[in-house]
Amino acid sequence: MKNLYNALMLKKLLSLKELGFNYVEPVQEFKDDNISLPNDLNSLYQIVLNCHLCELSKTRQNVVFGEGNVNADIMFVGEGPGASEDAQGRPFVGRAGELLTKMIENVLYIPRSQVYIANIVKCRPPQNRTPLPKEALTCRPYLFKQIELIKPRLIVALGSTAYRYLTDDTTPISRVRGHIIQKENYKIIPTYHPSYLLRNPSAKKEAYADMLKVKSFL
């Protein structure tokens, strides 16, 4: 929330400058509880669609907001869009997305359309690098608002980046995968990111076990 606060403060100062102000008294400080996001997904989507609060907005083709059942019991959260996602404006539509779809439909026995899928950041990091902390922390309030509105019972954190920014815990994913973390209104189960599984097929057995825990939760 701090990065969003700083971005809004800067935006206000730039607006005053455009109006002709050369000097102003110190701007009345914002408080985090004054930074509100809309309470419906469509309005939130419009805000995210026009977001330019971090450097990722300069190189994106499309914002990747998220998709799926807005009343889903299960929400999958990844790291950020890749090339295919950036081109289509949809999450998990490349090779990793194909594997995630198989994990959902072949292990949980539910259609992909019945879950909700999103990412920590809504714009593709260049060369698919890991989002920088300032990028992830700036974008995270949008994700938390999605979670608040969708109200999933369970969130599956796909990979270490998703787990870190959902929990503020830096424990390696290999040590926390498959564990159930209780949050105030939902639970989190971390597992490996599908991209990692494509590079390390031997880890699919552990990911399968994690998905069986998700299935038993249902």
C-alpha positions as CSV (number, residue, x, y, z in Angstrom):
1,M,0.0,0.0,0.0
2,K,3.0,2.3,0.7
3,N,4.0,2.3,-3.0
4,L,0.4,3.1,-4.1
5,Y,0.4,6.0,-1.6
6,N,3.7,7.3,-3.0
7,A,2.4,7.1,-6.6
8,L,-0.8,8.9,-5.7
9,M,1.2,11.6,-3.9
10,L,3.4,12.1,-6.9
11,K,0.4,12.2,-9.2
12,K,-1.1,15.0,-7.1
13,L,2.1,17.0,-7.1
14,L,2.4,16.7,-10.9
15,S,-1.2,17.8,-11.4
16,L,-0.5,20.9,-9.3
17,K,2.6,21.6,-11.4
18,E,0.5,21.3,-14.7
19,L,-1.9,23.9,-13.2
20,G,0.9,26.4,-12.9
21,F,2.0,26.0,-9.3
22,N,5.7,26.7,-8.8
23,Y,5.5,26.3,-5.0
24,V,2.8,24.9,-2.7
25,E,2.6,24.4,1.0
26,P,3.2,20.8,2.0
27,V,0.5,18.6,0.6
28,Q,-1.8,17.2,3.2
29,E,-0.6,13.7,3.9
30,F,-2.7,10.8,2.6
31,K,-3.5,8.0,4.9
32,D,-3.7,4.4,3.6
33,D,-7.3,4.1,4.6
34,N,-8.1,7.1,2.3
35,I,-6.7,5.2,-0.7
36,S,-9.8,3.3,-1.8
37,L,-10.4,1.0,-4.7
38,P,-13.9,0.4,-6.1
39,N,-16.0,-2.4,-4.7
40,D,-16.9,-4.1,-8.1
41,L,-14.6,-5.9,-10.5
42,N,-15.6,-4.0,-13.6
43,S,-14.7,-0.7,-12.1
44,L,-11.5,-2.1,-10.7
45,Y,-10.6,-3.5,-14.2
46,Q,-11.0,0.0,-15.7
47,I,-8.6,1.4,-13.1
48,V,-6.0,-1.3,-13.7
49,L,-6.5,-1.0,-17.5
50,N,-5.3,2.7,-17.3
51,C,-2.7,2.2,-14.6
52,H,0.7,3.7,-15.1
53,L,2.1,3.6,-11.6
54,C,5.2,1.5,-12.4
55,E,7.7,1.1,-15.2
56,L,6.0,-2.1,-16.5
57,S,3.2,0.0,-18.0
58,K,5.7,1.4,-20.5
59,T,6.5,-1.9,-22.1
60,R,3.2,-3.8,-21.9
61,Q,1.0,-4.7,-24.9
62,N,-2.0,-5.5,-22.7
63,V,-3.0,-5.4,-19.1
64,V,-3.6,-9.0,-17.8
65,F,-6.3,-8.4,-15.1
66,G,-7.4,-12.0,-14.5
67,E,-10.3,-14.2,-15.5
68,G,-12.6,-16.9,-14.4
69,N,-15.5,-17.4,-12.1
70,V,-16.0,-14.2,-10.0
71,N,-17.6,-16.4,-7.3
72,A,-14.9,-19.1,-7.4
73,D,-14.1,-21.1,-4.3
74,I,-10.5,-21.5,-5.6
75,M,-8.2,-18.8,-6.9
76,F,-4.9,-19.4,-8.6
77,V,-2.3,-16.7,-8.3
78,G,0.9,-16.6,-10.4
79,E,3.8,-14.3,-10.8
80,G,3.1,-12.2,-13.8
81,P,2.2,-12.4,-17.5
82,G,4.5,-13.9,-20.1
83,A,4.7,-13.1,-23.8
84,S,1.5,-15.0,-24.8
85,E,-0.4,-13.5,-21.9
86,D,0.8,-10.0,-22.8
87,A,-0.3,-10.5,-26.4
88,Q,-3.7,-11.8,-25.5
89,G,-4.5,-9.9,-22.3
90,R,-5.3,-13.2,-20.5
91,P,-3.5,-15.1,-17.8
92,F,-1.9,-18.5,-18.3
93,V,-2.5,-19.0,-22.0
94,G,1.0,-20.2,-23.0
95,R,2.7,-23.5,-22.4
96,A,2.6,-23.0,-18.6
97,G,-1.1,-22.1,-19.0
98,E,-1.8,-25.4,-20.8
99,L,-0.2,-27.3,-18.0
100,L,-2.1,-25.4,-15.4
101,T,-5.4,-26.1,-17.2
102,K,-4.5,-29.8,-17.2
103,M,-3.7,-29.7,-13.4
104,I,-7.1,-28.1,-12.8
105,E,-9.2,-30.3,-15.1
106,N,-7.4,-33.6,-14.7
107,V,-6.7,-33.5,-11.0
108,L,-9.5,-31.4,-9.5
109,Y,-12.0,-32.5,-12.1
110,I,-13.5,-29.1,-12.6
111,P,-13.5,-26.8,-15.6
112,R,-10.9,-24.1,-15.7
113,S,-13.7,-21.6,-16.0
114,Q,-14.9,-22.5,-12.5
115,V,-11.8,-21.1,-10.8
116,Y,-10.3,-17.6,-10.9
117,I,-6.8,-17.0,-12.2
118,A,-4.7,-13.8,-11.6
119,N,-1.1,-12.7,-11.1
120,I,0.9,-10.6,-8.6
121,V,1.6,-8.0,-11.3
122,K,-0.8,-7.2,-14.2
123,C,1.8,-6.3,-16.8
124,R,4.6,-8.4,-18.3
125,P,8.1,-7.8,-16.9
126,P,10.6,-7.5,-19.7
127,Q,12.2,-10.8,-20.8
128,N,9.9,-12.5,-18.3
129,R,12.1,-11.5,-15.4
130,T,10.9,-11.7,-11.8
131,P,8.9,-8.6,-10.9
132,L,10.9,-6.1,-8.9
133,P,9.7,-5.5,-5.3
134,K,8.6,-2.0,-6.1
135,E,6.6,-3.3,-9.1
136,A,5.0,-6.1,-7.1
137,L,4.2,-3.9,-4.1
138,T,2.7,-1.2,-6.3
139,C,0.4,-3.7,-8.1
140,R,-0.4,-5.9,-5.1
141,P,-3.4,-3.7,-3.8
142,Y,-5.2,-4.5,-7.0
143,L,-4.8,-8.3,-6.4
144,F,-5.9,-8.0,-2.7
145,K,-9.0,-6.1,-3.9
146,Q,-9.8,-8.9,-6.3
147,I,-9.4,-11.4,-3.5
148,E,-11.7,-9.3,-1.3
149,L,-14.4,-9.1,-4.0
150,I,-14.2,-12.7,-5.2
151,K,-14.0,-14.1,-1.7
152,P,-12.3,-17.5,-2.5
153,R,-12.1,-20.1,0.2
154,L,-8.7,-21.2,-1.0
155,I,-5.8,-19.5,-2.9
156,V,-3.2,-21.7,-4.7
157,A,0.0,-19.7,-4.8
158,L,1.9,-20.7,-7.9
159,G,5.6,-20.4,-7.2
160,S,7.8,-18.5,-4.8
161,T,7.0,-15.0,-6.0
162,A,3.3,-15.4,-5.7
163,Y,3.7,-17.0,-2.2
164,R,6.1,-14.2,-1.1
165,Y,3.7,-11.3,-2.0
166,L,0.6,-13.1,-0.7
167,T,2.1,-13.8,2.7
168,D,5.3,-11.6,3.1
169,D,7.1,-14.8,3.8
170,T,10.4,-15.4,2.0
171,T,10.7,-19.1,2.9
172,P,11.7,-21.1,-0.2
173,I,8.8,-22.7,-2.1
174,S,10.3,-26.1,-1.7
175,R,9.9,-25.9,2.0
176,V,6.4,-24.6,2.2
177,R,4.7,-26.3,-0.8
178,G,1.7,-28.3,0.1
179,H,1.3,-26.6,3.5
180,I,-2.0,-25.0,4.4
181,I,-1.6,-21.4,5.5
182,Q,-4.5,-19.9,7.3
183,K,-5.4,-16.3,6.5
184,E,-8.2,-14.3,8.0
185,N,-10.9,-15.2,5.4
186,Y,-9.2,-17.8,3.3
187,K,-6.4,-20.4,3.2
188,I,-3.3,-20.5,1.0
189,I,-1.7,-23.7,-0.4
190,P,1.7,-22.9,-2.2
191,T,2.9,-25.2,-5.0
192,Y,5.4,-25.0,-7.9
193,H,4.7,-22.7,-10.8
194,P,3.8,-24.5,-14.0
195,S,6.8,-22.9,-15.7
196,Y,9.1,-24.5,-13.1
197,L,7.4,-27.9,-13.7
198,L,8.1,-27.6,-17.5
199,R,11.8,-27.1,-16.7
200,N,11.8,-29.7,-14.0
201,P,9.5,-32.5,-14.8
202,S,10.6,-34.5,-11.8
203,A,8.8,-32.0,-9.6
204,K,5.4,-32.8,-11.1
205,K,4.9,-35.6,-8.6
206,E,5.1,-33.1,-5.7
207,A,2.8,-30.7,-7.5
208,Y,0.4,-33.5,-8.1
209,A,0.4,-34.2,-4.3
210,D,-0.3,-30.6,-3.6
211,M,-3.2,-30.5,-6.0
212,L,-4.7,-33.6,-4.3
213,K,-4.7,-31.5,-1.1
214,V,-6.6,-28.8,-3.0
215,K,-9.0,-31.5,-4.2
216,S,-9.5,-32.8,-0.6
217,F,-10.1,-29.3,0.5
218,L,-13.0,-29.1,-1.9
